[in-house]
């Protein structure tokens, strides 16, 4: 998997879900806010500890995980 220095996975934080480093915000939460229609500006206002670069890395992390999914063509 590609390197994502802004994302951390620690079993002691949020049950090991990928989080933005230095926060308890999961990649899934960031994506969920955006998917629900919130703008990046609204997200950054709601969570001032996040940066534009954090949001971009969450998107890149999710895209990389999507690329790595195995699909069973027989399913």
C-alpha positions in Angstrom: 0.0 0.0 0.0 1.2 3.5 -0.7 2.6 5.7 2.1 0.1 7.9 3.9 2.0 9.9 6.5 -1.1 11.7 7.7 -3.1 8.5 8.4 -2.4 6.3 11.4 -3.7 3.0 12.5 -3.4 2.3 16.2 -5.3 -0.6 17.9 -5.6 1.6 21.0 -7.4 4.5 19.1 -10.9 4.0 17.7 -10.5 0.2 17.6 -7.7 0.4 15.0 -9.7 2.2 12.4 -7.6 4.5 10.1 -7.5 8.0 11.7 -6.1 11.3 10.7 -2.8 11.4 12.6 -3.0 13.4 15.9 -6.8 13.2 16.0 -9.5 10.7 16.8 -11.2 11.4 13.5 -11.5 8.3 11.3 -11.0 8.4 7.5 -14.6 7.0 7.4 -15.9 10.0 9.3 -14.2 12.5 7.1 -15.5 10.7 4.0 -19.0 10.4 5.6 -19.2 14.2 6.1 -18.2 14.8 2.5 -20.6 12.1 1.2 -23.5 13.6 3.1 -23.1 16.8 1.2 -20.9 18.9 3.5 -18.3 21.0 1.7 -14.6 20.8 2.6 -14.9 24.3 4.1 -17.8 23.2 6.4 -15.8 20.1 7.4 -12.7 22.2 8.2 -14.8 24.7 10.2 -16.4 21.8 12.2 -13.0 20.2 12.9 -10.4 22.9 13.0 -7.7 20.4 13.8 -8.0 19.1 10.2 -6.2 20.6 7.2 -6.9 20.6 3.5 -4.0 18.2 3.1 -5.6 15.8 5.7 -8.8 15.7 3.7 -6.9 15.0 0.5 -5.0 12.2 2.1 -8.3 10.7 3.4 -9.6 10.6 -0.1 -6.3 9.2 -1.5 -6.3 6.5 1.3 -9.9 5.5 0.4 -9.1 5.4 -3.3 -6.0 3.2 -2.7 -8.1 0.8 -0.5 -10.7 0.6 -3.3 -8.1 -0.2 -5.9 -6.9 -3.1 -3.7 -10.2 -4.7 -3.2 -10.4 -8.2 -4.7 -13.5 -8.8 -6.8 -14.8 -12.3 -7.4 -16.1 -12.3 -11.0 -18.2 -15.4 -10.1 -20.2 -13.6 -7.5 
